[in-house]
Amino acid sequence: MTTLEAALIKEQGVTFVVAAVRDSVIDNISEAERMIATISVSFRCPAVLIGAHSHRTRGRRDLVQFLSHVHISRLPWRKWSLAA
């Protein structure tokens, strides 16, 4: 079982998840894409990754654009347990 810190967002009719990951995941495109796919399947919605320290994002362009206007402290963060 894997623990993930993430925020489930419902905005303008779109549900998506924002997951905090190590900055090194954001820097590695193939690892980031794998992580996005895995999280998307687990949550059954699109996923965006955010670097835990750098706060850089990776994911669907429209969702990343939306997040650029929201301070991360305003997201409903919680810990999720995902099956490995």
VOKOLTI-582951 format. One record per residue (C-alpha): z, y, x. Coordinates in steps of 0.5 Angstrom, whole numbers, padded with zeros to 4 digits, always signed. Layout:
<nodes>
ZYX ...
</nodes>
This chain:
<nodes>
+0000+0000+0000 -0002+0007+0003 +0002+0013+0001 -0002+0020+0000 +0000+0027-0001 -0005+0029-0006 -0006+0034-0012 -0010+0032-0019 -0013+0038-0021 -0017+0039-0028 -0021+0046-0028 -0027+0048-0033 -0028+0041-0035 -0028+0038-0028 -0022+0033-0026 -0022+0032-0018 -0017+0030-0013 -0015+0034-0007 -0012+0030-0001 -0008+0032+0005 -0011+0029+0011 -0010+0029+0019 -0014+0035+0021 -0018+0029+0026 -0021+0026+0019 -0024+0033+0017 -0027+0033+0024 -0030+0026+0024 -0036+0027+0019 -0036+0019+0018 -0029+0018+0017 -0028+0024+0012 -0034+0021+0008 -0031+0014+0008 -0024+0017+0006 -0027+0021+0000 -0031+0015-0002 -0024+0011-0002 -0020+0016-0006 -0025+0018-0011 -0026+0010-0013 -0018+0010-0013 -0017+0016-0017 -0024+0015-0021 -0026+0022-0020 -0029+0027-0014 -0025+0028-0008 -0024+0034-0003 -0020+0033+0003 -0016+0038+0006 -0013+0039+0013 -0006+0038+0013 -0005+0043+0019 -0012+0047+0019 -0013+0047+0011 -0020+0046+0013 -0024+0043+0007 -0029+0037+0006 -0032+0035+0000 -0037+0037-0006 -0039+0044-0005 -0037+0047-0012 -0030+0044-0011 -0029+0046-0004 -0032+0053-0006 -0027+0053-0012 -0021+0051-0007 -0023+0057-0003 -0020+0062-0008 -0014+0058-0009 -0008+0058-0005 -0006+0051-0003 +0002+0052-0005 -0001+0053-0012 -0004+0046-0012 +0001+0041-0016 +0002+0037-0010 +0006+0030-0010 +0006+0023-0007 +0001+0018-0009 +0001+0010-0008 -0005+0007-0007 -0007+0000-0006 -0010-0001+0001 
</nodes>
